[in-house]
Amino acid sequence: MSRPQFGIVAIGRNEGERLRGCLESAIVSAARVVYVDSGSTDGSVSLACSAGCEVVELDRSVPYTAARARNEGFARLRVLAPDLRYVQFVDGDCEMAAGWLASAAEFLDAHPAVAAVCGRRRERHPGRSIYNFLCDIDWDRPIGETSACGGDAMIRTDALVAVNGYRPSLIAGEDPELCVRLRAAGWRIWRLDKEMTLHDAAMMRFAQWWKRSVRTGYAYAQGAHLHGAPPERHCVRESRSAWLWGLGLPLAILGFTAWWGPAALSLLLAYPLQVARIAVRGGRSARDNCWHAIFLVIGKFPETIGQLKFLAHRHFGGKSRLIEYK
C-alpha cells in the first residue's frame, strides 16, 4: 500500500485521555504523526511515545504558544518526510473523524489554488454544560470559501513554507492570522461539508469560559494591530464591538448618571435590547438563540479585559503568556 501524501502534527499540553483519542485517530491513517508537547506534567509525552509518534518537547525557557508548537512540529515532519504535500494540524483535545484526511487531501488535489481546508468541528459533550454548548455553536461556521480556518486544518506544505509558517509569538488567534497572510499571497481557504474533528472543551465552570473569552479579546486586539489596516480590516469590527459594549457604554452610563442622576441608568436597557436583537437573528431554537445571545453580550466584558492585556503588553513590555482555561 502506498504511503499517504500527508503528515499529521498534533499539539497538546496536559490533555490526558483526550490526547489518547486524538493520537489513536491519527495513527490509523498510516501517515507520519508528530506530537508536540508544551510542558505537560500528566504523562502525555510517554503516552505519545508508546503510541509510536515522533515526539517534540518544546524548550521550556521559551514561552509556549500553539503557533510555536505547530511550527516546530511541522519542521520535524519535514525532516522525517520532506516530500509530503500536505500537513494536517490537530489540537490534542480533538479526535479526527474517519474519512476526513482522505477527503481533505482529495479536495486539495483537485483545487490547486486552495492552501488550507477544514471541515466541521463538533463538540463532544455539548449537553454537559452551557459553556460546551456555546463552543459547539462557535464551531458551526458556513460551508464553502472562507476567510479563515481554526487549529484543525490540512494545509499545503509549500504554501505554509512560503509564508514562513505560523507567527510563533501569538498567544491566541494564530490560525486566522496565518490565513490572512495566505490570502494576501493569493491562496484561498475552504471549509468542506465534512465531519473533521470532535472537540472536548471540558468547560464546566464560568471561570473557564471567562478566561477563554479574555483570550478571545486578546486575539482580537492583536489581530487588529497586525492586520487592521484596509483592505483586510482583520478583527477590527470584533475589537470595536468589545470596546463599545465592554467599556465605552459602561463609562458613558457612569458619566451620564453623574450628570443627570439615576434616570441615566435607563441606558442599561441597551444590553437586554442587544440580547434580543441577536437572539431574533439566530438560526436555532428560541431557547438556544437566547442563551447564545446572552453570553455573546456578557462576553464583551472579558473580551475588553483581554484587549487591555494586549495593550499593556505592547506599551509596557513583558512577555505574553498563554491564557489557559483548562
Buried (B, 14 or more C-beta within 10 A) or exposed (E): EEEBBBBBBBBBBBBBEBBBBBBEBBBEBEBBBBBBBBEBEBEBBEBBEEBEBBBBBBEEEEBBBBBBBBBBBBBBBBEEBEEBBBBBBBBBBBBBBEEBBEBBBEBBEEEEEBBBBBBBBBBBBBEBBBBBBBBBBBBEBEEEEBEBBBBBBBBBBEBBEBBEBBBBEBBBBBBBBBBBBBBEEEBBBBBBEBBBBBBBBBBBEEEBBBBBBBBBBBBBBBBBBBBBEEEBEBBBEBBBBBBBBBBBBBEBBEEBBEEEEEEBEEBEEBBEEBBEEBBEEBEEEEEBBBBBBBBBBBBBBBBBBBBBBBEEBEEEEEEBEBBEBB
